Amino acid sequence: MNLQKNTHYLVMGVMGLGVIAPASSFADTLGPYVSGMGGVNWVAEQDLNQNDLDFVEMEFNQPLHSGFATGLALGWRFPVGLRPEVELSYRRNTLTQFNHRVYEGGGSIDGKGEEEATSLMANLWYDVTNLPDPLSRFTPYVGGGLGYAVLTITGLEAGGVEFGDTHRDTVSAWQLGTGVAYELSEHWSMSLDYRYFKTSEAHFGNIQGLPQGDVQTEYNAQSLMLGLRYWL
């Protein structure tokens, strides 16, 4: 009930800002900006591979239960609508179950653990500007980015068996994104942002409780976030 009330107050506040903001065009807002965002994060089922064998599938709790994403960005908007940006982001989800357990003859079992992805991305967005009234305060955008991510898995456990403490690797990453920004005032805008994020294969080496061999996996996530942008 409190969450519903807080969400209602937030929406009403944003609408109020939009009403009192001066009628300027978002297309006139150029130059540097900083932004922050946060929201929910979905992680696809994730295979662990060892010796060319997908020996188990990790399934994660999904929003709104445990998955979230957050990020900070610094960028610059040019008159042609291009918006290069550097983004630092963080995603986390908790593991709920292990499926397709090849070493145990198949089947599923409840699991524990957390997976985190901390990334540094160089993005390039394209803003669609100069929409006609009454949409002139809205600016849709599309684009993507390249960079690196630190993928970390901690506290893996199934059936009372622990699989080491922390497993970590730094891998290349890419993302595609789209969204729409709404101008609140001369310096502030709010956005709704979608990201599809994927890494290359991470290598965790030998893991306690498993046969010898490099354990590998790929991270694949989707995020839906609210953002707040300040034009300097």
N, C-alpha and C positions, 0 to 999 in steps of 0.2 A: 504493500500500500504506500509506504514512504517513497519507494522508487517511482511509482506512478505519479505521486504528487510532485516530486523533484523534477521529473521529466516534463510535467505539465508547466511548472514554473519556468523551466529553461526555455521551452518553446515560446511561451508568452513573452518572456524577456527579449528573445531574439526578434520576435515580431514587433515588439515595441521599439527596439533600436532601429529596425527597418523603417518604421513610420516616421521617426523623428530625424533620421539621417538626411543630410542635404541631397538634393537630386543631382548628383554628379555622375559621370559615366565611368564605369569600371575600366573602360578602354583607355582612360586618361591616367590611370594609376600605373606608373612605370618605375623602374629602378629596383633597388634592393628590398628584400623582405625577410622576415623570420616567421616560422610557423611551427605550431605544435599540433599533434593529432593523437587520438586514442580511440580504441574500439575493440571489436571482437575479432577472433582469429580462428579459422578452421584449418586443421591439418589433415591431409589425406592419409588413409591407411599406408603404413610404411614398412616395406620389407627389409629385413636384415639379411645380408648375403655373406656367405663364407665359403671359400673354396668352390666358387661358381655355383653355389646352391642357395636359393632363397629358403632359409630354414625356419623362419618365423615371421609373422606379420604383427606389427604393433598397431593397436587401435587406440585412439585418443578420445578423452572427453572433449566434447565440442561446446561452443557457446550455447547458452549463456552460463554453462556450468563452470568452466575453468579456463577457457582459452581467451587470451587477450593480446593486443598489439598496441604499441605506442611508438611515437617517433618525433624527432626534431629536425627541422630543415632550414637551410639558408640558401636563398636564390636571388635571381635578378630577372626582371621581366623587360623584354625589348619591344619596341613599337611594332615589329612584325608578328607579335604574338608568341614568339619562342621564349621559353622560360627555363634556362639551365638551373640546376639545383643540386646541392649536396645534402644528403639525408642520412641521419643516424637513427636506426630503428631497433626495436626489441620485441620479440614474440615469445610467448610461453604457453604450453599446453601440458596437461597431466595425462599420463597413460592410464587406460582403464582395463585393457585386456590383451592377451597374446593369442593369435589365431594361427592355424595351419602349422602346428608345431612338428616339424619333420623329425627332429631328433627324438621326440616322445611318441611318435606314431600318429600324429595328427591331433585334431581337436582344438579346443580353446580353454583358456584358464584366465581367471582374474589376474591382473597385473598392477604393479605400482611403478612410479617413476615420473620424471619430468623431462621435457625437452625444451631447450631454449635456442633461439637464433638471434644473434646480435649482428647487425649488418651495417656497412657503410657503403652507400650507393651514390653514383653520379647519374642524375636523372636529367631528361630533357622532355619538357611538356610543351604542348601547343594549345594555347588558349583561343577559343572561338569567341571573338569580341563583336561589339556593335550590333547586338541583337535588338530588334525593334521593341518599342514600348508595347506592353507593360513588362517585358522581359529584360530590359536594359540593365538591371542590377545583377542578372545571372550571367555567369561565364562558364560554360562547359569546357572541359579540357581532356586531352588524351596524350599518352606518351609511354615512356618506359625508362629503364635504367640498368646500368651494369655496376658490379662492385664485388665485394667480398663479405662473407659471413662467417662468424664463429659459431659452429653448431655444437651444442653441449647436451649430453644425456646424463642424468644423475639419478641415483637411487633405484635402479632397475631391480625388481623383485617379482617373483612368481612362485606360488605354492610354498612360501617360506624360504625359498632359495634366493640369495642375493647375487647379482651379477656385477660385482665391483662397485665402486663409489662414483667416480666421475670419468666420463669418456668425452673427449673434445677433439675437434679438428677445424682448421681454417680452410674454407673452400670458396671458389668463385660462385657468384650468384647473379641472377637477372630478375627483372620484374617488368610487368606491364600494368598500366593503371589508367583509370579514368575517373571523372568526378565532375562536380559542378560547384562553383563558388558563388556566394551571395554577398553583395556589397552592403556592409552595415553602416560605414561612415567613410570619410576620406582616407583614413589610415587602417581601418579594420574590415576584414571580410571573414565569413564563415564558410566552410566547405563540407561536402559529403564525398568521401574518397573510397575507391575500391582498388585493391592491389592483388595481383596474382604473382606470387613469389616462389622462386625455385632455385635450388642450389645444384652444383655438380656433386659427384659422389664423395662422401666423407669416409675416411679410413680411421677406424678406432683401434686397429691392431688386435692383439689377443685380449679376450674378455674373460674374467674370472667366472668359472662355472660352465664354460663352453669348451668344446674341442679346440685345439690349437689351430690358429689361422686368422688372418686379417678379417675383421668384421667391417662391412661396408654398408652404407645406406645413402639415400637421397631424400632431401627435405622438400616438401611441396605444400604450400599454404595459400589460403585466400583470406584477406582482411577487409573489413568494412569499418570505416572510422569517421569520426567527426573531427574537423580541423578548425583552428583559429589562426588567422594570418595577420601580421602587422607589417604595414608598408613603411619603411624608414624614411 
